[in-house]
Every structure is written in structure tokens, then in C-alpha cells.
Amino acid sequence: MTARKRRPRDPVATREVILEAARALLAKDGPEGLSVSAVATLAGVNRGTAYQHFETREHLVSATTQSVSDQLFRAAFGDPETVKDRRVEDVDVTLLTTTLADFAVDNPALCRIWFLQLLASDEPAQDPFWREYAGSLRRFTETDLAQPGIDSDVFSLLMLAGNFLWPVWTKAHEKAEPERRVLARRFALESLRLAMHGTMRAECFPDIERLIAGPPGNVYIEGGSARSIAAGR
């Protein structure tokens, strides 16, 4: 990685440049590889400026993990300011599942590290993405769309763990873009199949029922619709 060119002073923009560099180092070397000095060099800012934004390494690691959570949140749920007005019954389950699978295969190292940090946290509910993801599934289990008796805590962890470990298992970071999309669709399809036979009342989701009824590995999900993988390449 090469250092960035220095930029004019803008505290908000500078902080984001530093966090962008920190996310790159986090994905490459993990939390142990993060230091304010190394991030400053990569970001193209002097160490004094970096320390003004992040006084300690621990602060930098925490803020970087938080920024990954924010990216996950926006990718899955959109603007945090408007998500509170969303009814869980109106969520496009296929689109949400596919979006998360896409983000995971495109950012496998970041997602894995974020997930491990979440598991190590004493207060996982403080993480914005986890709070909304687990909360959405809990609210879903309280609707007539869900099967009775679902343990939403277990189901949330199962789905998220699979979503973030699948790209590691398949070495998604070594794949070209078309291959990553196929990996994401494979995982999304099986996640939907699992949900349809475990947590969701199938009669409430006829479109998903038709989607998973196709031949295994022969479905390309895009924006809540399905078409053949061959056509999507």
C-alpha cells in the first residue's frame, strides 16, 4: 500500500481519510496491525493530526470497528435516520439477504474481523448494525409472518456467522467479480431456503417459495427478483 497525497485541512474529511486507511490496515493485518502512526502514513496525514482525531491505539481500533459497522448498517438498512420508521413487515427479505451476502464477499476480511470483535464485546448491543439486525429479526418473530417459538438470538447469530464465514471458507478475496457474485447468490439462496423451512411462514412469501424451488445453484438473485446465473454473468 502506498501513502496518500496530503489534502487540504478539513476535520471531517481528514477523519474519514484516516478511517479509510485504518479499515485497509485492519483488513490486511487485523487489529494487532493497527497503530496511529502506520495509519497516519497510509492516510497521508502527519502523526500529530492523526493523534488529534484518535488519541490512543485503542480509540483508533474502536472507531475503525464502528466505521465498519456503519458501512454494514447503510448497506443493509440504508439511512440510519429513516430506518426507525420502517415496518419489519415491509422489508424485502430477498434483497436484504442478497445485499448482506454481496457485502460479505466483497469485504471478507473486514467482516470477519468485525464479527470477531463483536463476539469479544461485553456489550454487543452497543454496535449499531448488530442492534438493528438482531432487533429486526426479533421484531419479525413477533409478527404473523413468522413461525411460532423462534429463538431470535440464536437465529440472528447463526445467520450472521454463516454470512461472514462463507467468504472466508471460499477464499472470496481471491476471486474475480463474476465469481464473487455467484458465491454471494449461492449463500443468499440457501439462507432463504433455510429461513423458509425454519422461521418464515411459506404461504406469506410465495415469491421466495418459487425462487428456492428452482434447480440448486441455478438462480441469480438481483433486487428481489430471480433469473438464471448464466444470464447474470
GROMACS elastic network, one bead per residue, 0.5 to 0.9 nm:
[ bonds ]
;  ai    aj funct       b0    kb
    1    24     6  0.89632   500
    1    42     6  0.73279   500
    2    41     6  0.87381   500
    2    42     6  0.64041   500
    3     6     6  0.89012   500
    3    40     6  0.87335   500
    3    41     6  0.59177   500
    3    43     6  0.60190   500
    3    44     6  0.54728   500
    4     7     6  0.86475   500
    4    41     6  0.79502   500
    4    42     6  0.60713   500
    4    43     6  0.53538   500
    4    45     6  0.82494   500
    5    43     6  0.79059   500
    5    44     6  0.54637   500
    5    45     6  0.83685   500
    6    43     6  0.79775   500
    6    45     6  0.60737   500
    6    46     6  0.88473   500
    7    10     6  0.83532   500
    7    14     6  0.79352   500
    7    44     6  0.77577   500
    7    45     6  0.79166   500
    8    14     6  0.86294   500
    9    13     6  0.81128   500
    9    14     6  0.70875   500
   10    13     6  0.53414   500
   10    14     6  0.57633   500
   10    15     6  0.84530   500
   11    14     6  0.50211   500
   11    15     6  0.60549   500
   11    16     6  0.86615   500
   11    53     6  0.85134   500
   12    15     6  0.52554   500
   12    16     6  0.64425   500
   12    17     6  0.87796   500
   13    16     6  0.51466   500
   13    17     6  0.61958   500
   13    18     6  0.86677   500
   14    17     6  0.50270   500
   14    18     6  0.61972   500
   14    19     6  0.86036   500
   14    43     6  0.86685   500
   14    45     6  0.80768   500
   14    49     6  0.86662   500
   14    50     6  0.86265   500
   14    53     6  0.88005   500
   15    18     6  0.51163   500
   15    19     6  0.61898   500
   15    20     6  0.85842   500
   15    50     6  0.80352   500
   15    53     6  0.66309   500
   15    54     6  0.89837   500
   16    20     6  0.59817   500
   16    21     6  0.85605   500
   17    20     6  0.50692   500
   17    21     6  0.63151   500
   17    22     6  0.85721   500
   17    43     6  0.59847   500
   17    44     6  0.85428   500
   17    45     6  0.88431   500
   18    21     6  0.51944   500
   18    22     6  0.61080   500
   18    23     6  0.86715   500
   18    39     6  0.65413   500
   18    40     6  0.66245   500
   18    42     6  0.81846   500
   18    43     6  0.53792   500
   18    44     6  0.84109   500
   18    45     6  0.79208   500
   18    50     6  0.71840   500
   18    53     6  0.87314   500
   19    23     6  0.60292   500
   19    24     6  0.85381   500
   19    39     6  0.82274   500
   19    43     6  0.83946   500
   19    60     6  0.82461   500
   19    63     6  0.77567   500
   19    64     6  0.59663   500
   19    67     6  0.74093   500
   20    23     6  0.51764   500
   20    24     6  0.63993   500
   20    25     6  0.88428   500
   20    43     6  0.77128   500
   20    64     6  0.83762   500
   20    67     6  0.88815   500
   21    24     6  0.51013   500
   21    25     6  0.63516   500
   21    26     6  0.85463   500
   21    39     6  0.57913   500
   21    40     6  0.79090   500
   21    41     6  0.88751   500
   21    42     6  0.59583   500
   21    43     6  0.53544   500
   22    25     6  0.51164   500
   22    26     6  0.59128   500
   22    27     6  0.85190   500
   22    34     6  0.69612   500
   22    35     6  0.85280   500
   22    36     6  0.85796   500
   22    38     6  0.86302   500
   22    39     6  0.55443   500
   22    40     6  0.86640   500
   22    42     6  0.83596   500
   22    43     6  0.82024   500
   22    60     6  0.79188   500
   22    61     6  0.81600   500
   22    64     6  0.63364   500
   23    27     6  0.60887   500
   23    28     6  0.85109   500
   23    64     6  0.61985   500
   23    65     6  0.80764   500
   23    67     6  0.82201   500
   23    68     6  0.75722   500
   23   110     6  0.73564   500
   24    27     6  0.52657   500
   24    28     6  0.62312   500
   24    29     6  0.86259   500
   24    39     6  0.89869   500
   24   110     6  0.84669   500
   25    29     6  0.57134   500
   25    30     6  0.70099   500
   25    31     6  0.83302   500
   25    33     6  0.68210   500
   25    34     6  0.63985   500
   25    38     6  0.84835   500
   25    39     6  0.73363   500
   25    42     6  0.87157   500
   26    29     6  0.54650   500
   26    31     6  0.56638   500
   26    32     6  0.82442   500
   26    33     6  0.68258   500
   26    34     6  0.63669   500
   26    61     6  0.84413   500
   26    64     6  0.80330   500
   26    65     6  0.87603   500
   26   109     6  0.81346   500
   26   110     6  0.69386   500
   26   113     6  0.78216   500
   27    30     6  0.58119   500
   27    31     6  0.85639   500
   27   107     6  0.82668   500
   27   108     6  0.82604   500
   27   111     6  0.86153   500
   27   112     6  0.88510   500
   27   113     6  0.74667   500
   28    33     6  0.80602   500
   28   109     6  0.74495   500
   28   110     6  0.86767   500
   29    32     6  0.68139   500
   29    34     6  0.74098   500
   30    33     6  0.55319   500
   30    34     6  0.70989   500
   30   109     6  0.83343   500
   30   110     6  0.85254   500
   30   113     6  0.67987   500
   31    34     6  0.54009   500
   31    35     6  0.87590   500
   31    61     6  0.65562   500
   31   113     6  0.79061   500
   32    35     6  0.81544   500
   33    38     6  0.85697   500
   34    37     6  0.85969   500
   34    38     6  0.69749   500
   34    39     6  0.70211   500
   34    57     6  0.72358   500
   34    60     6  0.79409   500
   34    61     6  0.70146   500
   35    38     6  0.53119   500
   35    39     6  0.61563   500
   35    40     6  0.84939   500
   35    56     6  0.85787   500
   35    57     6  0.56693   500
   35    58     6  0.89373   500
   35    60     6  0.77605   500
   35    61     6  0.84432   500
   36    39     6  0.52186   500
   36    40     6  0.60049   500
   36    41     6  0.86610   500
   36    47     6  0.71570   500
   36    50     6  0.65293   500
   36    51     6  0.68634   500
   36    54     6  0.74209   500
   36    55     6  0.83638   500
   36    56     6  0.73248   500
   36    57     6  0.59623   500
   36    60     6  0.70107   500
   37    40     6  0.51267   500
   37    41     6  0.63259   500
   37    42     6  0.88021   500
   37    46     6  0.83919   500
   37    47     6  0.58039   500
   37    50     6  0.77543   500
   37    51     6  0.85701   500
   38    41     6  0.52175   500
   38    42     6  0.63614   500
   38    43     6  0.86008   500
   38    47     6  0.88439   500
   39    42     6  0.51561   500
   39    43     6  0.59541   500
   39    44     6  0.84712   500
   39    45     6  0.86747   500
   39    47     6  0.87215   500
   39    50     6  0.80258   500
   40    43     6  0.50444   500
   40    44     6  0.59915   500
   40    45     6  0.51640   500
   40    46     6  0.59640   500
   40    47     6  0.55986   500
   40    48     6  0.88063   500
   40    49     6  0.81068   500
   40    50     6  0.58009   500
   40    51     6  0.87555   500
   41    44     6  0.52373   500
   41    45     6  0.63710   500
   41    46     6  0.71127   500
   41    47     6  0.76775   500
   42    45     6  0.79333   500
   43    46     6  0.87403   500
   45    48     6  0.82881   500
   45    49     6  0.65096   500
   45    50     6  0.67681   500
   46    49     6  0.54896   500
   46    50     6  0.64856   500
   46    51     6  0.88423   500
   47    51     6  0.60749   500
   47    52     6  0.85490   500
   48    51     6  0.51419   500
   48    52     6  0.62501   500
   48    53     6  0.89462   500
   49    52     6  0.50654   500
   49    53     6  0.67307   500
   49    54     6  0.87890   500
   50    53     6  0.53594   500
   50    54     6  0.60956   500
   50    55     6  0.78995   500
   51    56     6  0.71748   500
   52    55     6  0.61066   500
   53    60     6  0.85385   500
   54    57     6  0.72837   500
   54    58     6  0.85506   500
   54    59     6  0.57464   500
   54    60     6  0.54489   500
   54    63     6  0.83267   500
   55    58     6  0.84521   500
   55    59     6  0.65783   500
   55    60     6  0.77075   500
   56    59     6  0.51561   500
   56    60     6  0.63982   500
   56    61     6  0.87840   500
   57    61     6  0.61756   500
   57    62     6  0.85661   500
   58    61     6  0.51402   500
   58    62     6  0.61268   500
   58    63     6  0.85320   500
   59    62     6  0.51577   500
   59    63     6  0.60553   500
   59    64     6  0.84982   500
   60    63     6  0.51461   500
   60    64     6  0.59969   500
   60    65     6  0.85358   500
   61    64     6  0.51536   500
   61    65     6  0.61551   500
   61    66     6  0.85129   500
   62    65     6  0.52549   500
   62    66     6  0.61350   500
   62    67     6  0.86696   500
   63    67     6  0.61435   500
   63    68     6  0.87643   500
   64    67     6  0.50200   500
   64    68     6  0.64258   500
   64    69     6  0.87235   500
   65    68     6  0.51671   500
   65    69     6  0.63779   500
   65    70     6  0.87421   500
   65   110     6  0.87312   500
   65   113     6  0.83777   500
   65   114     6  0.60688   500
   65   117     6  0.77412   500
   66    70     6  0.62200   500
   66    71     6  0.87236   500
   66   114     6  0.86290   500
   66   127     6  0.72014   500
   66   128     6  0.80920   500
   67    71     6  0.62591   500
   67    72     6  0.86285   500
   68    71     6  0.50649   500
   68    72     6  0.62197   500
   68    73     6  0.85560   500
   68   110     6  0.72373   500
   68   111     6  0.78078   500
   68   114     6  0.69985   500
   69    72     6  0.50330   500
   69    73     6  0.60612   500
   69    74     6  0.86799   500
   69   111     6  0.89438   500
   69   114     6  0.74605   500
   69   127     6  0.69339   500
   69   128     6  0.65127   500
   69   129     6  0.54351   500
   69   130     6  0.79743   500
   70    74     6  0.62336   500
   70    75     6  0.85552   500
   70    80     6  0.88579   500
   70   127     6  0.89352   500
   70   128     6  0.70105   500
   70   129     6  0.67352   500
   71    74     6  0.52771   500
   71    75     6  0.60949   500
   71    76     6  0.85891   500
   71   129     6  0.86684   500
   72    75     6  0.51314   500
   72    76     6  0.60922   500
   72    77     6  0.82314   500
   72   100     6  0.78940   500
   72   103     6  0.76196   500
   72   111     6  0.86723   500
   72   129     6  0.64147   500
   73    76     6  0.53420   500
   73    77     6  0.55779   500
   73    78     6  0.66994   500
   73    79     6  0.80993   500
   73    80     6  0.74924   500
   73   128     6  0.71334   500
   73   130     6  0.84952   500
   73   132     6  0.79344   500
   73   133     6  0.84478   500
   74    77     6  0.53349   500
   74    79     6  0.58628   500
   74    80     6  0.70860   500
   74   129     6  0.86691   500
   75    78     6  0.60114   500
   75    79     6  0.89904   500
   75    96     6  0.89043   500
   75    99     6  0.68695   500
   75   100     6  0.73470   500
   75   103     6  0.73961   500
   76    95     6  0.88298   500
   76    96     6  0.59695   500
   76    97     6  0.84118   500
   76    99     6  0.61526   500
   76   100     6  0.61070   500
   76   103     6  0.86890   500
   76   129     6  0.87171   500
   76   133     6  0.87851   500
   77    80     6  0.74411   500
   77    83     6  0.66493   500
   77    96     6  0.77747   500
   77   129     6  0.88481   500
   77   132     6  0.84881   500
   77   133     6  0.87915   500
   78    81     6  0.86912   500
   78    82     6  0.77997   500
   78    83     6  0.69158   500
   79    82     6  0.55861   500
   79    83     6  0.62591   500
   80    83     6  0.52910   500
   80    84     6  0.73942   500
   81    84     6  0.68963   500
   81    85     6  0.85687   500
   82    85     6  0.56886   500
   82    86     6  0.72462   500
   83    86     6  0.52739   500
   83    87     6  0.87283   500
   84    87     6  0.82088   500
   86    89     6  0.85112   500
   86    90     6  0.71923   500
   86    91     6  0.78284   500
   87    90     6  0.54078   500
   87    91     6  0.70944   500
   88    91     6  0.54267   500
   88   136     6  0.64946   500
   88   137     6  0.84212   500
   88   139     6  0.68072   500
   88   140     6  0.61240   500
   88   143     6  0.86482   500
   89    92     6  0.85327   500
   89   140     6  0.72118   500
   89   143     6  0.77453   500
   89   145     6  0.77642   500
   90    93     6  0.87935   500
   91    94     6  0.88071   500
   91    95     6  0.84588   500
   91    96     6  0.76549   500
   92    95     6  0.53781   500
   92    96     6  0.61536   500
   92    97     6  0.86082   500
   92   223     6  0.88313   500
   92   224     6  0.68519   500
   93    96     6  0.51771   500
   93    97     6  0.60535   500
   93    98     6  0.85241   500
   93   192     6  0.82694   500
   93   208     6  0.86888   500
   93   224     6  0.77982   500
   94    97     6  0.52232   500
   94    98     6  0.61262   500
   94    99     6  0.85241   500
   94   188     6  0.79053   500
   94   189     6  0.85792   500
   94   192     6  0.72774   500
   94   208     6  0.72638   500
   94   221     6  0.77681   500
   94   222     6  0.85244   500
   94   223     6  0.76248   500
   94   224     6  0.50728   500
   94   225     6  0.78722   500
   95    98     6  0.51330   500
   95    99     6  0.59455   500
   95   100     6  0.85877   500
   95   221     6  0.80628   500
   95   222     6  0.71997   500
   95   223     6  0.53291   500
   95   225     6  0.82896   500
   96    99     6  0.51337   500
   96   100     6  0.62648   500
   96   101     6  0.86301   500
   96   223     6  0.88960   500
   96   224     6  0.84680   500
   97   100     6  0.54276   500
   97   101     6  0.62962   500
   97   102     6  0.87311   500
   97   187     6  0.89285   500
   97   188     6  0.56902   500
   97   189     6  0.84627   500
   97   191     6  0.75210   500
   97   192     6  0.75104   500
   98   101     6  0.50378   500
   98   102     6  0.60863   500
   98   103     6  0.86145   500
   98   184     6  0.70090   500
   98   185     6  0.66762   500
   98   187     6  0.83811   500
   98   188     6  0.53630   500
   98   189     6  0.82208   500
   98   221     6  0.69814   500
   98   222     6  0.74742   500
   98   223     6  0.80431   500
   98   224     6  0.82233   500
   99   102     6  0.51100   500
   99   103     6  0.62177   500
   99   104     6  0.86288   500
   99   184     6  0.87648   500
   99   188     6  0.87346   500
   99   223     6  0.86593   500
  100   103     6  0.51227   500
  100   104     6  0.61435   500
  100   105     6  0.87574   500
  100   163     6  0.74188   500
  100   164     6  0.89633   500
  100   184     6  0.85881   500
  100   188     6  0.83602   500
  101   104     6  0.51493   500
  101   105     6  0.63292   500
  101   106     6  0.86134   500
  101   163     6  0.61764   500
  101   164     6  0.80575   500
  101   167     6  0.87623   500
  101   181     6  0.88414   500
  101   183     6  0.83949   500
  101   185     6  0.72536   500
  101   187     6  0.67835   500
  101   188     6  0.60749   500
  102   105     6  0.54110   500
  102   106     6  0.61540   500
  102   107     6  0.85502   500
  102   180     6  0.78697   500
  102   181     6  0.68323   500
  102   183     6  0.86155   500
  102   184     6  0.53763   500
  102   185     6  0.79391   500
  102   188     6  0.88114   500
  103   106     6  0.51719   500
  103   107     6  0.59752   500
  103   108     6  0.80616   500
  103   111     6  0.84105   500
  103   184     6  0.85993   500
  104   107     6  0.51736   500
  104   108     6  0.52656   500
  104   109     6  0.86180   500
  104   110     6  0.84197   500
  104   111     6  0.61934   500
  104   112     6  0.85634   500
  104   163     6  0.67066   500
  104   164     6  0.57149   500
  104   165     6  0.85587   500
  104   166     6  0.83431   500
  104   167     6  0.65727   500
  104   172     6  0.89816   500
  104   184     6  0.79096   500
  105   108     6  0.53640   500
  105   111     6  0.89145   500
  105   163     6  0.87786   500
  105   164     6  0.79906   500
  105   166     6  0.80596   500
  105   167     6  0.51394   500
  105   168     6  0.83023   500
  105   171     6  0.88566   500
  105   172     6  0.56953   500
  105   173     6  0.72811   500
  105   180     6  0.61204   500
  105   181     6  0.78841   500
  105   183     6  0.74690   500
  105   184     6  0.63258   500
  106   167     6  0.84653   500
  106   172     6  0.75209   500
  106   173     6  0.72408   500
  106   177     6  0.86153   500
  106   180     6  0.72992   500
  106   181     6  0.89035   500
  107   110     6  0.55166   500
  107   111     6  0.60926   500
  107   112     6  0.85851   500
  107   167     6  0.85968   500
  107   172     6  0.87914   500
  107   173     6  0.77831   500
  108   111     6  0.52732   500
  108   112     6  0.60722   500
  108   113     6  0.86092   500
  108   164     6  0.68128   500
  108   165     6  0.79848   500
  108   166     6  0.87177   500
  108   167     6  0.57183   500
  108   168     6  0.62221   500
  108   171     6  0.84383   500
  108   172     6  0.70302   500
  108   173     6  0.67306   500
  109   112     6  0.51779   500
  109   113     6  0.61392   500
  109   114     6  0.84758   500
  109   164     6  0.89242   500
  109   167     6  0.87776   500
  109   168     6  0.76450   500
  109   173     6  0.82293   500
  110   113     6  0.52543   500
  110   114     6  0.59869   500
  110   115     6  0.84849   500
  111   114     6  0.50608   500
  111   115     6  0.60152   500
  111   116     6  0.85890   500
  111   164     6  0.59205   500
  111   165     6  0.85549   500
  112   115     6  0.51438   500
  112   116     6  0.62441   500
  112   117     6  0.86419   500
  112   161     6  0.88200   500
  112   164     6  0.58214   500
  112   165     6  0.67694   500
  112   168     6  0.77937   500
  113   116     6  0.51275   500
  113   117     6  0.61541   500
  113   118     6  0.85646   500
  114   117     6  0.50917   500
  114   118     6  0.61830   500
  114   119     6  0.87396   500
  115   119     6  0.62520   500
  115   120     6  0.86782   500
  115   160     6  0.84487   500
  115   161     6  0.76591   500
  115   164     6  0.75401   500
  116   119     6  0.50348   500
  116   120     6  0.62569   500
  116   121     6  0.86639   500
  117   120     6  0.51013   500
  117   121     6  0.61941   500
  118   121     6  0.51198   500
  118   122     6  0.84879   500
  118   123     6  0.84127   500
  118   124     6  0.57867   500
  118   127     6  0.77446   500
  118   130     6  0.83545   500
  119   122     6  0.82410   500
  119   124     6  0.73768   500
  120   123     6  0.89125   500
  120   124     6  0.83629   500
  121   124     6  0.54990   500
  122   125     6  0.89491   500
  123   126     6  0.57608   500
  123   127     6  0.79540   500
  124   127     6  0.56517   500
  124   128     6  0.89756   500
  124   130     6  0.70801   500
  124   131     6  0.76518   500
  125   128     6  0.73576   500
  125   129     6  0.88672   500
  125   130     6  0.65006   500
  125   131     6  0.50899   500
  125   132     6  0.88974   500
  125   134     6  0.88494   500
  126   129     6  0.89373   500
  126   130     6  0.80280   500
  126   131     6  0.68840   500
  127   130     6  0.55114   500
  127   131     6  0.59709   500
  127   132     6  0.86893   500
  128   131     6  0.51638   500
  128   132     6  0.62681   500
  128   133     6  0.85523   500
  129   132     6  0.52919   500
  129   133     6  0.59457   500
  129   134     6  0.84259   500
  130   133     6  0.50087   500
  130   134     6  0.57818   500
  130   135     6  0.79098   500
  130   156     6  0.89896   500
  131   134     6  0.55487   500
  131   135     6  0.57301   500
  131   136     6  0.83560   500
  132   136     6  0.57785   500
  132   137     6  0.85136   500
  133   136     6  0.52257   500
  133   137     6  0.64228   500
  133   138     6  0.86774   500
  133   156     6  0.74570   500
  133   160     6  0.89932   500
  134   137     6  0.52368   500
  134   138     6  0.61347   500
  134   139     6  0.86298   500
  134   152     6  0.72709   500
  134   153     6  0.68671   500
  134   155     6  0.87986   500
  134   156     6  0.56453   500
  134   157     6  0.81961   500
  135   138     6  0.50031   500
  135   139     6  0.60979   500
  135   140     6  0.84671   500
  135   152     6  0.86460   500
  136   139     6  0.51226   500
  136   140     6  0.60619   500
  136   141     6  0.87025   500
  137   141     6  0.62590   500
  137   142     6  0.88230   500
  137   152     6  0.61177   500
  137   153     6  0.83965   500
  137   155     6  0.81614   500
  137   156     6  0.67799   500
  138   141     6  0.52292   500
  138   142     6  0.67023   500
  138   150     6  0.88351   500
  138   151     6  0.82903   500
  138   152     6  0.52137   500
  138   153     6  0.75876   500
  138   156     6  0.85021   500
  139   142     6  0.52273   500
  139   143     6  0.69207   500
  139   152     6  0.88105   500
  140   143     6  0.53945   500
  140   144     6  0.83409   500
  140   145     6  0.72180   500
  140   146     6  0.65445   500
  140   152     6  0.87782   500
  141   144     6  0.78954   500
  141   145     6  0.75675   500
  141   146     6  0.51912   500
  141   147     6  0.72029   500
  141   148     6  0.73971   500
  141   149     6  0.81006   500
  141   150     6  0.64580   500
  141   151     6  0.83066   500
  141   152     6  0.69074   500
  141   199     6  0.77245   500
  141   200     6  0.85358   500
  142   145     6  0.82990   500
  142   146     6  0.71465   500
  142   148     6  0.83389   500
  143   146     6  0.59575   500
  143   147     6  0.88160   500
  144   147     6  0.76523   500
  144   148     6  0.86044   500
  144   201     6  0.81113   500
  144   204     6  0.88859   500
  145   199     6  0.87081   500
  145   200     6  0.60833   500
  145   201     6  0.55708   500
  145   202     6  0.84695   500
  145   203     6  0.87505   500
  145   204     6  0.62007   500
  145   205     6  0.84705   500
  146   149     6  0.89444   500
  146   150     6  0.80674   500
  146   198     6  0.89442   500
  146   199     6  0.55791   500
  146   201     6  0.53644   500
  146   202     6  0.89106   500
  146   204     6  0.88661   500
  147   150     6  0.67642   500
  147   198     6  0.73292   500
  147   199     6  0.51458   500
  147   200     6  0.56079   500
  147   201     6  0.56550   500
  148   199     6  0.79785   500
  149   199     6  0.89431   500
  150   153     6  0.88665   500
  150   154     6  0.86393   500
  150   155     6  0.78023   500
  150   198     6  0.85100   500
  150   199     6  0.66250   500
  151   154     6  0.56219   500
  151   155     6  0.63125   500
  151   156     6  0.86936   500
  152   155     6  0.50086   500
  152   156     6  0.58618   500
  152   157     6  0.85287   500
  153   156     6  0.52668   500
  153   157     6  0.63691   500
  153   158     6  0.86608   500
  154   157     6  0.53576   500
  154   158     6  0.61242   500
  154   159     6  0.86785   500
  155   158     6  0.50913   500
  155   159     6  0.61371   500
  155   160     6  0.85320   500
  155   199     6  0.86623   500
  156   159     6  0.54122   500
  156   160     6  0.61391   500
  156   161     6  0.84588   500
  157   160     6  0.52467   500
  157   161     6  0.58478   500
  157   162     6  0.84088   500
  158   161     6  0.53477   500
  158   162     6  0.62142   500
  158   163     6  0.85636   500
  159   162     6  0.53095   500
  159   163     6  0.60751   500
  159   164     6  0.87747   500
  159   191     6  0.74135   500
  160   164     6  0.62530   500
  160   165     6  0.84932   500
  161   164     6  0.54013   500
  161   165     6  0.59500   500
  161   166     6  0.83532   500
  162   165     6  0.51919   500
  162   166     6  0.57570   500
  162   167     6  0.89707   500
  162   187     6  0.85833   500
  162   191     6  0.88204   500
  163   166     6  0.57567   500
  163   167     6  0.76151   500
  163   187     6  0.73946   500
  163   188     6  0.84072   500
  163   191     6  0.85998   500
  164   167     6  0.63170   500
  164   168     6  0.73239   500
  165   168     6  0.51493   500
  165   169     6  0.61969   500
  165   170     6  0.87008   500
  166   169     6  0.50943   500
  166   170     6  0.61810   500
  166   171     6  0.84308   500
  166   172     6  0.84432   500
  166   183     6  0.86155   500
  166   184     6  0.88674   500
  166   187     6  0.75675   500
  167   170     6  0.51543   500
  167   171     6  0.57842   500
  167   173     6  0.76419   500
  167   180     6  0.86394   500
  167   183     6  0.77968   500
  167   184     6  0.82235   500
  168   171     6  0.50291   500
  168   172     6  0.64604   500
  168   173     6  0.79974   500
  169   172     6  0.78772   500
  170   173     6  0.86088   500
  170   174     6  0.89142   500
  170   175     6  0.89995   500
  170   183     6  0.80276   500
  171   174     6  0.57851   500
  171   175     6  0.72464   500
  172   175     6  0.52339   500
  172   176     6  0.83359   500
  172   179     6  0.81513   500
  172   180     6  0.60935   500
  172   183     6  0.77376   500
  173   176     6  0.82005   500
  173   180     6  0.82573   500
  175   178     6  0.80979   500
  175   179     6  0.58166   500
  175   180     6  0.60025   500
  176   179     6  0.54073   500
  176   180     6  0.62777   500
  176   181     6  0.88512   500
  177   180     6  0.51431   500
  177   181     6  0.63373   500
  177   182     6  0.88419   500
  178   181     6  0.51804   500
  178   182     6  0.64402   500
  178   183     6  0.88066   500
  178   232     6  0.86550   500
  178   233     6  0.61954   500
  179   182     6  0.51509   500
  179   183     6  0.62716   500
  179   184     6  0.86650   500
  179   233     6  0.88026   500
  180   183     6  0.50211   500
  180   184     6  0.61308   500
  180   185     6  0.86266   500
  181   184     6  0.50630   500
  181   185     6  0.61837   500
  181   186     6  0.85896   500
  181   220     6  0.87015   500
  181   233     6  0.86907   500
  182   185     6  0.51044   500
  182   186     6  0.61019   500
  182   187     6  0.86752   500
  182   217     6  0.86593   500
  182   220     6  0.74821   500
  182   229     6  0.73291   500
  182   232     6  0.89830   500
  182   233     6  0.85683   500
  183   186     6  0.51625   500
  183   187     6  0.63708   500
  183   188     6  0.86360   500
  184   187     6  0.53074   500
  184   188     6  0.60958   500
  184   189     6  0.85763   500
  185   189     6  0.59283   500
  185   190     6  0.85627   500
  185   217     6  0.83726   500
  185   219     6  0.74132   500
  185   220     6  0.59850   500
  185   221     6  0.61321   500
  185   222     6  0.87317   500
  185   229     6  0.87651   500
  186   189     6  0.53012   500
  186   190     6  0.64190   500
  186   191     6  0.86555   500
  186   216     6  0.86093   500
  186   217     6  0.61989   500
  186   218     6  0.87290   500
  186   219     6  0.79193   500
  186   220     6  0.82020   500
  187   190     6  0.53090   500
  187   191     6  0.60759   500
  187   192     6  0.86215   500
  188   191     6  0.50466   500
  188   192     6  0.62031   500
  188   193     6  0.86083   500
  188   221     6  0.80596   500
  189   192     6  0.51823   500
  189   193     6  0.62070   500
  189   194     6  0.86701   500
  189   211     6  0.80924   500
  189   212     6  0.66710   500
  189   216     6  0.88124   500
  189   217     6  0.82951   500
  189   219     6  0.76983   500
  189   220     6  0.85817   500
  189   221     6  0.78310   500
  190   194     6  0.60390   500
  190   195     6  0.84901   500
  190   212     6  0.79799   500
  191   194     6  0.51151   500
  191   195     6  0.61824   500
  191   196     6  0.85654   500
  192   195     6  0.50450   500
  192   196     6  0.59942   500
  192   197     6  0.86129   500
  192   208     6  0.74118   500
  192   209     6  0.89756   500
  192   211     6  0.89925   500
  192   212     6  0.74217   500
  193   196     6  0.51067   500
  193   197     6  0.63205   500
  193   198     6  0.85433   500
  193   208     6  0.83305   500
  193   209     6  0.82080   500
  193   211     6  0.89648   500
  193   212     6  0.60209   500
  193   213     6  0.89006   500
  194   197     6  0.53528   500
  194   198     6  0.60111   500
  194   199     6  0.80029   500
  195   199     6  0.50786   500
  195   200     6  0.57481   500
  195   201     6  0.89822   500
  196   199     6  0.61801   500
  196   201     6  0.67290   500
  196   202     6  0.57701   500
  196   205     6  0.83270   500
  196   208     6  0.79603   500
  196   209     6  0.74664   500
  196   212     6  0.88889   500
  197   200     6  0.69198   500
  197   201     6  0.80731   500
  197   202     6  0.75507   500
  198   201     6  0.83090   500
  199   202     6  0.89837   500
  200   203     6  0.86797   500
  200   204     6  0.78250   500
  200   205     6  0.79442   500
  201   204     6  0.56830   500
  201   205     6  0.71872   500
  202   205     6  0.53440   500
  202   206     6  0.67363   500
  202   208     6  0.81562   500
  202   209     6  0.65943   500
  203   206     6  0.60172   500
  203   209     6  0.82056   500
  204   207     6  0.89897   500
  205   208     6  0.55227   500
  205   209     6  0.62823   500
  205   210     6  0.89066   500
  206   210     6  0.62472   500
  206   211     6  0.85663   500
  207   210     6  0.52679   500
  207   211     6  0.62260   500
  207   212     6  0.89133   500
  207   224     6  0.88825   500
  207   225     6  0.83060   500
  208   212     6  0.62377   500
  208   213     6  0.84745   500
  208   224     6  0.88557   500
  208   225     6  0.89360   500
  209   212     6  0.55456   500
  209   213     6  0.62238   500
  210   213     6  0.51172   500
  210   214     6  0.70232   500
  211   214     6  0.60674   500
  211   219     6  0.74802   500
  211   221     6  0.86064   500
  211   225     6  0.81950   500
  211   226     6  0.65213   500
  211   227     6  0.89611   500
  212   215     6  0.79731   500
  212   216     6  0.80296   500
  212   219     6  0.81918   500
  213   216     6  0.83555   500
  214   217     6  0.84912   500
  214   218     6  0.69905   500
  214   219     6  0.70679   500
  215   218     6  0.55286   500
  215   219     6  0.75411   500
  216   219     6  0.74251   500
  217   220     6  0.83752   500
  217   229     6  0.79056   500
  218   227     6  0.82539   500
  218   228     6  0.56415   500
  218   229     6  0.56739   500
  218   230     6  0.79478   500
  219   226     6  0.61778   500
  219   227     6  0.57284   500
  219   229     6  0.54322   500
  219   230     6  0.87557   500
  220   225     6  0.82009   500
  220   226     6  0.54187   500
  220   227     6  0.50823   500
  220   228     6  0.52898   500
  220   230     6  0.82651   500
  220   231     6  0.82390   500
  220   232     6  0.65793   500
  221   224     6  0.64808   500
  221   225     6  0.56234   500
  221   227     6  0.65791   500
  221   228     6  0.84832   500
  221   229     6  0.84403   500
  222   225     6  0.53300   500
  222   226     6  0.62217   500
  222   227     6  0.79591   500
  223   226     6  0.83507   500
  226   229     6  0.89736   500
  227   230     6  0.85370   500
  227   231     6  0.70262   500
  227   232     6  0.74040   500
  228   231     6  0.53432   500
  228   232     6  0.65686   500
  229   233     6  0.64260   500
  230   233     6  0.55951   500
